[in-house]
Amino acid sequence: MSNWTRAVFFAVLLGHVGGGFWSICPYGIFPWLWKTPERCAEPRGMRNLDIAKLTGVWYEITFVIDPPVAPELIFTDFYLDIQQNEDGTLSIKMEGRPQNANHTDCTTVSGFERLVPTARSGEYAFIFQNESSGDITFDEHIGVPLEDAESNVYMILDTDYTHYLVNRFCLGKQADGLCSKEESFLIYSRRPTLAPVFLKKAKKLITKDLCNSPKGFVIVEHSKACA
C-alpha cells in the first residue's frame, strides 16, 4: 500500500469515527474532510428568575427573527410592560408605532394578557386568542397565522433587571424543540437606548451561546415614546 493510499484510508477512517464526511473543496479538485457542526442544545429560560425585579417597562432595542419579518410589520418606539398576576401568570402589554402611512399612532398589540409558567424557570406558554383587546392581534403584528392547538412559548433567557433583557419566542414548538412557524430573539433595555457593553453581552448570548446567526439584527428606532 502506497503512502498516498494509506493517507486516504486513515482520513476516511478518522472521518467516520469523528462524525465527519467528504465534501468537494470549492478551491481545488481534492476533497477535504470537515466535521458537521453539532446542533446546539435547546435554549433554556433563566434560572432563579426574580419576576418582581423584572416587572415594568422594557424598550425593544434589536432583534433577529427567522423567517425574516416584512419591513412594514416592524414597529418603532416599541416597548413591553411586564406585570405579574396574582395567580403567577404574566401579562405583557406591547405597544409601538407601525411603519406605514395609514397608521403611525401608538398601537397596542394584544394576545399576551395571560402567559402561563411552565415547569422550566423563565419559560411561559401562551394560548393565542383571536379576539383582540388592542388595536391589532399578535399574529397580525408578526405576519404569521397562529392556531389555538399549537404550542407557543415565550422565554426569558437572561437579564440583569436594571439594564438589559433577552427574550425568545418559539411559535409552533415541536417535540424536538424546533419552532415550526417562527423563532425570534429580542434584546430590551430599561431605557430607549442600551449601552454598548450590555448590548454586546446580550448579542453574545444569542450569537455564540445559542449558535444563532450574528447577521440580520433589526434595529428598533426610538424617537417619540409610546410608554
PyMOL commands that set and color helices and strands:
alter all, ss='L'
color gray80, all
select helices_A, chain A and resi 3-18+51-54+71-73+138-142+196-209
alter helices_A, ss='H'
color red, helices_A
select strands_A, chain A and resi 20-24+31-35+56-66+75-84+90-98+107-110+116-117+123-125+136-137+152-159+164-173+179-189+218-219
alter strands_A, ss='S'
color yellow, strands_A
deselect
rebuild
show_as cartoon
